[in-house]
Amino acid sequence: MKQESLSEREIALRSKEDELKKASERAQRLIERSDKQMNELVDKESAVLQREKSLVEKEAELKNAVATIDNQLAEALRVKSAVSDREKQYLSLTEATRTKMAGMTTKEQEVERKMSALGRREESIKDLEKRLKAEQDQMNSKLRTLLEKEKDLKAEEAKVAVKQAELESMEREMLVTVDEVERVRHEPSPEPDSSYKALEVKEKHLREKEQEMKSRLYQREKDLEQREHALQTHLRKDLDEMETEVETEVVEEKVKTGIERLDDLLLGGMPFSSNVLFVGPPFIGKETAMLLFVAEGLKKGIPAIIVTTSRPPHEIAMDMAPILPTFMEFEQLGLVHWVDASGLAQDSAPRRNSVKVNSADDFVGMSKALEATAKTVMASGRKYFRLAYLSLSMSITSADEKRSLQFVQEMSSRVRQARSVAVYAVERGMHTDQQLGSLQAQMTGAIHFKTEKQKTLLSVEGVCDAQTRTWVDYRHTNKALMIGAFSLERIR
């Protein structure tokens, strides 16, 4: 009986030893798995550090670019003030010349010299404006890069959160394993197991690593929050600069068209409260000119109302992509408002700030949509808005002429009351000369486009004072409109 009891004891001890070995092997596998996860976390951390370093470098470059732009803007303002002083001197000299005409040949030569100096100054100002525009485009591209970097950082943060959740689940599994080991430890055994001590040491080391990794993740989250706050501050600064540009337009009482040579032709741009027709055959570049007009306003933070009658909004947005790559960002900011009267199927994803109208000749629905959209825009505290109607011909050709002219009159009056600027596309060939004359009578002016001997030409009628009213040669692409040289007419 003693031998039998001893054998039973030996069998029980062997079974205990087998169980202990299995538990030790399982713990060893868990430790290896945790070490592998730890290495992956370390690799992820190094990747985040590299991304952070690149973001810091980009931020430094952006600050340097902003400082350079500020210096160039101050220089441009100084040159403009100098030019205004020279203009005042020229006016005083002109007045003196009128009163003392006889025997003032030397004074006339002085005036001519002053005019040539003024022309050189104007050319230098144009060069500065070109460089300033190039710097602004570079700033827009850098802003888009920063937004992409911010999205990447958010994605990395989500990945780190997932890894943290996996680490917590592993911790819970380790705690279960430790409880089993503690239970086995407190049971009577003939001699201590050295493998269990090694397991306990590794478990302690693993917990220390886990705490260290948690602290690093917490610190990394804080750093990312600080970076996000810095980016938001920089974006607010850019918006303040846009407001400054808008104030400059308000002081000059003219808005830029987005085409530098056209602004020169119009002596600075279109006046506020303008309604301008863009008249010409299809595919001649007038739509590109209108989209450039909209893009110029968006760059300065000016909201845009786009009325579509022949194509749905998503096609217009595709045309805007080469002209303004950040158009989607401006749309997400709520600066783009759509009035969709195309009557076509809605986009797969409905666009933000979009109002649907039954058809292009639904003047009642169109008026209500435009009035509501204009109120929404002006209620946001903006100085004015820019309206692009693509195209007006689709609305007025299929309706009664009297109703059409009444609708155009109400719409142009609404734009003038809001002290905004609107451009309308009119297809030549779809209207008689009498209809075009009636339309133009409701407007501030028109820009006509035509082709002649394989050349594309444009001319300005009305709008404001212009350097010339003759036909001017130009070329166009899907993202730009380049106007050629034009002779200056004497301004009486």
Long-range contacts (C-beta under 8 A, 24 or more apart in sequence): 13-190, 16-184, 16-187, 16-189, 19-184, 20-184, 20-193, 20-195, 20-196, 21-195, 23-177, 23-180, 23-181, 23-184, 24-193, 24-195, 24-196, 24-199, 26-177, 27-177, 27-181, 27-199, 27-202, 27-203, 28-199, 30-170, 30-173, 30-174, 30-177, 31-199, 31-202, 31-203, 31-206, 33-170, 34-170, 34-174, 34-206, 37-163, 37-166, 37-167, 37-170, 38-209, 38-213, 40-163, 41-163, 41-167, 41-213, 44-156, 44-159, 44-160, 44-163, 45-216, 45-220, 47-156, 48-153, 48-156, 48-160, 48-220, 51-149, 51-152, 51-153, 51-156, 52-223, 52-227, 54-149, 55-146, 55-149, 55-153, 55-227, 58-142, 58-145, 58-146, 58-149, 59-146, 59-230, 59-234, 61-142, 62-139, 62-142, 62-146, 62-234, 65-135, 65-138, 65-139, 65-142, 66-139, 66-237, 68-135, 69-132, 69-135, 69-136, 69-139, 72-128, 72-131, 72-132, 72-135, 73-132, 75-128, 76-125, 76-128, 76-129, 76-132, 79-121, 79-124, 79-125, 79-128, 80-125, 82-121, 83-118, 83-121, 83-122, 83-125, 86-114, 86-117, 86-118, 86-121, 87-118, 89-114, 90-114, 90-115, 90-118, 126-260, 126-264, 129-260, 130-260, 133-260, 136-299, 139-238, 140-299, 140-325, 140-326, 141-325, 143-235, 143-238, 143-326, 144-325, 144-326, 144-329, 146-231, 146-234, 147-329, 150-228, 150-231, 153-224, 153-227, 153-228, 157-221, 157-224, 160-217, 160-220, 164-214, 164-217, 167-210, 167-213, 171-210, 174-203, 174-206, 178-203, 239-301, 242-299, 242-300, 242-301, 243-301, 245-300, 246-300, 246-301, 246-302, 246-383, 249-300, 250-383, 254-464, 255-297, 255-384, 255-386, 255-421, 256-296, 257-289, 257-292, 257-293, 257-296, 258-289, 258-292, 258-293, 258-294, 258-295, 258-296, 259-289, 259-292, 259-481, 259-483, 261-482, 261-483, 262-289, 262-481, 262-483, 264-467, 265-460, 265-466, 265-467, 265-468, 265-472, 265-483, 265-486, 266-460, 266-463, 266-464, 266-465, 266-466, 267-464, 267-465, 267-466, 267-467, 270-421, 270-444, 270-463, 270-464, 271-444, 271-463, 271-464, 272-384, 272-419, 272-420, 272-421, 273-415, 273-416, 273-419, 273-420, 273-421, 273-444, 274-421, 274-422, 274-444, 274-445, 274-463, 274-464, 275-412, 275-415, 275-416, 275-421, 275-422, 275-424, 275-442, 275-443, 275-444, 276-421, 276-422, 276-423, 276-424, 276-443, 276-444, 276-445, 276-446, 276-447, 276-463, 277-392, 277-423, 277-424, 277-426, 277-439, 277-440, 277-443, 277-445, 277-446, 277-447, 278-423, 278-424, 278-425, 278-426, 278-446, 278-447, 278-449, 279-426, 279-428, 279-436, 279-446, 279-447, 279-448, 279-449, 280-426, 280-427, 280-428, 280-448, 280-449, 280-450, 280-458, 281-427, 281-428, 281-429, 281-449, 281-450, 281-451, 282-427, 284-449, 284-450, 284-451, 284-456, 284-476, 285-449, 285-456, 285-474, 285-476, 285-481, 286-425, 286-447, 286-449, 287-319, 287-390, 287-425, 288-323, 288-476, 288-477, 288-478, 288-479, 288-480, 288-481, 289-447, 289-476, 289-481, 290-388, 290-390, 290-423, 290-425, 291-316, 291-319, 291-320, 291-323, 291-388, 292-323, 292-480, 292-481, 293-386, 293-388, 293-423, 294-320, 294-386, 294-388, 295-320, 295-323, 295-324, 295-327, 297-385, 297-386, 298-324, 298-327, 298-330, 298-335, 298-336, 299-324, 301-335, 301-382, 302-335, 302-382, 302-383, 302-384, 302-385, 302-386, 303-334, 303-335, 303-336, 303-337, 303-377, 303-380, 303-382, 303-385, 303-386, 304-335, 304-336, 304-337, 304-385, 304-386, 304-387, 304-388, 305-337, 305-338, 305-339, 305-370, 305-373, 305-374, 305-377, 305-385, 305-386, 305-387, 305-388, 306-336, 306-337, 306-338, 306-339, 306-387, 306-388, 306-390, 307-339, 307-341, 307-366, 307-370, 307-387, 307-388, 307-389, 307-390, 308-338, 308-339, 308-340, 308-341, 308-342, 308-390, 309-341, 309-342, 309-360, 309-389, 309-390, 309-391, 309-392, 309-394, 309-395, 310-342, 310-360, 310-390, 310-391, 310-394, 311-342, 311-344, 311-390, 312-340, 312-342, 312-344, 312-345, 312-346, 312-347, 313-338, 313-340, 313-347, 313-351, 313-354, 314-347, 314-351, 316-390, 317-351, 319-478, 322-478, 322-479, 323-478, 323-479, 323-480, 334-380, 337-373, 337-376, 337-377, 339-366, 339-369, 339-370, 339-373, 341-365, 341-366, 341-395, 360-394, 360-395, 360-398, 361-395, 361-396, 361-398, 361-399, 363-395, 363-399, 363-403, 363-404, 363-406, 363-407, 366-395, 366-407, 367-407, 367-410, 367-411, 370-411, 370-414, 371-414, 374-414, 374-418, 374-420, 378-418, 384-418, 384-419, 384-420, 384-421, 385-418, 385-420, 386-420, 386-421, 386-422, 386-423, 387-415, 387-420, 387-421, 387-422, 387-423, 388-422, 388-423, 388-425, 389-422, 389-423, 389-424, 389-425, 390-425, 391-424, 391-425, 391-426, 391-427, 392-424, 392-425, 392-426, 392-439, 393-425, 393-426, 393-427, 393-430, 393-431, 396-431, 396-435, 396-439, 397-430, 397-431, 401-435, 401-438, 405-438, 405-439, 405-442, 408-439, 408-442, 409-442, 412-442, 412-443, 458-483, 465-491
